[in-house]
Amino acid sequence: MDAVIPIALDPTHVRIALVGQGPLAKRRLAQLLEGGASPAVYSPEPDAELAVLAGDGLRRALPSPTDLDNAQVLFVVGISEDVAEALAHQARDRNILVNVEDVIPFCDFHAPSVIRRGDLLMTVSTGGKSPALAQVLRERLETLFPAVWADRLAELAALRDRLRAAGAKGPEVLRACRDLIAAKGWLP
């Protein structure tokens, strides 16, 4: 995949399903939950940790074709290659975006490495070419943008809201926010 279009999905408007098991499935499910998703989770043999994490969303089986009809985005993680390939084909036949973890031919999208600081969301993607590089870059960004950035964003949002309520237009709001960032020395 040479070109990608970065988007951030609002999970309240997208039906997401996860098929998987093992440590990578738990990690992906944790990321989805952290992002506000409530995915349907299918796992033929979930371990206790995955079962607890999935909660009421867990189905102890692979999804049926009818189950897939209820999804718009499908993550497949830690499932045998032949089953993952079949699920990818079924999903694509239904116009469902699919991502089979680490199998680029069966990835309609790539889930980037994510840094969350409150509502501040930063991502790193290599288009699936080097998850290790994405992880290293994410770790670096985490040190450059510590947890305090959640409060900084809240402060900027409050400034923006006050200015817009007073009738300020885009360029004026942008300038005021940039001036606050510079005055506070947030980005030396």
C-alpha positions in Angstrom: 0.0 0.0 0.0 1.8 3.1 -1.2 -0.8 5.7 -0.3 -3.1 6.0 2.7 -5.7 8.6 3.8 -5.5 9.2 7.5 -8.8 9.4 9.3 -10.0 9.2 12.9 -13.3 7.3 13.3 -15.9 8.2 15.9 -16.8 4.8 17.3 -20.3 6.0 18.2 -21.1 6.2 14.5 -19.3 3.0 13.3 -20.1 -0.6 14.1 -16.8 -2.4 14.9 -16.1 -6.1 15.3 -13.0 -7.9 16.5 -12.2 -11.5 15.8 -9.2 -12.8 17.7 -7.4 -14.4 20.5 -4.1 -14.2 22.2 -2.0 -11.2 23.4 -2.3 -9.2 20.2 -6.1 -9.5 20.3 -6.2 -8.3 23.9 -3.9 -5.3 23.0 -6.1 -4.4 20.0 -9.3 -4.7 22.1 -7.8 -2.5 24.8 -7.0 0.1 22.2 -10.5 0.0 20.8 -12.0 0.3 24.2 -9.6 3.2 25.1 -10.8 5.0 21.9 -14.4 4.7 23.0 -15.5 1.7 20.9 -17.8 -1.0 22.1 -16.9 -3.7 19.6 -18.6 -7.1 19.1 -15.8 -9.5 20.0 -15.6 -13.0 18.5 -13.2 -15.5 19.9 -13.6 -19.3 19.7 -11.2 -19.9 22.6 -10.7 -16.7 24.6 -8.5 -16.7 27.6 -9.8 -15.4 30.9 -8.2 -12.0 30.4 -9.7 -11.5 26.9 -13.1 -12.6 28.2 -13.0 -10.1 31.1 -11.9 -7.3 28.7 -14.6 -8.1 26.2 -17.3 -8.4 28.8 -20.8 -8.7 27.5 -19.5 -8.1 23.9 -17.9 -11.5 23.8 -19.2 -14.3 21.5 -17.3 -17.6 22.0 -17.4 -18.4 18.2 -16.3 -17.0 14.9 -18.8 -14.6 13.4 -21.5 -15.9 11.1 -22.3 -14.1 7.8 -25.2 -12.5 9.6 -22.9 -11.3 12.3 -20.6 -9.7 9.7 -23.6 -7.9 8.2 -23.8 -6.0 11.4 -20.2 -4.6 11.1 -18.7 -1.8 9.2 -15.1 -2.3 10.3 -13.5 -5.7 11.1 -10.3 -6.3 13.0 -8.9 -9.9 12.7 -6.0 -10.7 15.2 -4.4 -13.9 16.3 -6.5 -16.3 14.2 -5.1 -19.0 11.8 -4.1 -17.7 8.4 -6.8 -19.7 6.5 -9.6 -18.5 8.8 -8.3 -14.9 8.7 -8.2 -15.0 4.9 -11.8 -16.4 4.7 -13.0 -13.7 7.0 -11.3 -11.0 5.0 -12.9 -12.2 1.8 -16.4 -12.4 3.5 -15.9 -8.9 4.9 -14.8 -7.4 1.6 -17.8 -9.1 -0.2 -20.0 -7.1 2.3 -18.1 -3.8 1.8 -16.8 -4.0 5.3 -13.4 -2.5 5.9 -11.0 -5.2 7.2 -7.6 -5.3 8.9 -6.0 -8.7 9.3 -3.1 -7.9 11.7 0.3 -8.0 10.0 -1.1 -9.4 6.7 -0.9 -6.4 4.3 -2.8 -8.0 1.4 -5.8 -8.3 3.8 -5.6 -4.8 5.2 -8.0 -2.2 3.8 -6.7 0.1 6.5 -3.9 0.2 9.0 -4.4 1.0 12.7 -1.8 3.5 13.6 0.3 3.6 16.8 -1.6 6.0 19.1 -0.7 8.5 21.8 -3.7 9.9 23.8 -3.5 13.0 26.0 -7.1 13.6 26.9 -8.7 14.8 23.7 -5.3 15.3 22.0 -4.7 12.3 19.7 -1.5 11.8 17.9 -0.8 8.8 15.6 2.1 7.3 13.8 1.7 5.0 10.8 4.1 3.3 8.5 1.4 1.9 6.3 2.0 -1.5 7.8 5.6 -1.6 6.6 7.3 -1.3 9.9 5.2 -1.7 13.1 8.5 -1.5 15.1 9.3 1.9 13.7 5.8 3.1 14.5 6.2 1.9 18.0 9.6 3.6 18.5 8.3 6.9 17.1 5.2 6.6 19.4 7.4 6.1 22.4 9.4 9.1 21.5 6.3 11.2 21.0 5.0 10.1 24.5 8.1 11.6 26.0 7.8 14.8 24.0 4.1 15.2 24.9 3.6 14.1 28.5 0.2 13.7 30.2 0.1 17.5 31.0 -0.8 18.1 27.3 -4.4 17.0 28.2 -4.7 20.1 30.4 -2.9 22.3 27.9 -5.5 21.3 25.2 -8.3 22.0 27.6 -6.8 25.5 28.3 -6.6 26.2 24.5 -10.1 24.9 24.0 -11.4 27.2 26.7 -9.6 30.2 25.1 -11.0 29.3 21.7 -14.6 29.0 23.1 -14.3 32.4 24.9 -12.9 34.1 21.7 -15.6 32.6 19.5 -18.3 33.6 21.9 -17.0 37.1 21.8 -17.3 37.1 17.9 -13.7 36.3 17.0 -13.2 34.7 13.6 -10.8 31.9 12.6 -7.6 33.8 12.0 -7.9 35.8 15.2 -8.6 32.6 17.2 -5.7 30.8 15.6 -3.3 33.7 16.3 -4.4 33.9 20.0 -3.9 30.2 20.5 -0.5 30.3 18.9 0.4 33.3 21.0 -0.6 31.4 24.2 1.4 28.3 23.2 4.5 30.6 22.6 3.9 32.6 25.8 3.7 29.5 27.9 6.8 28.0 26.2 5.0 24.7 25.5 6.9 24.0 22.3 10.4 25.3 22.8 
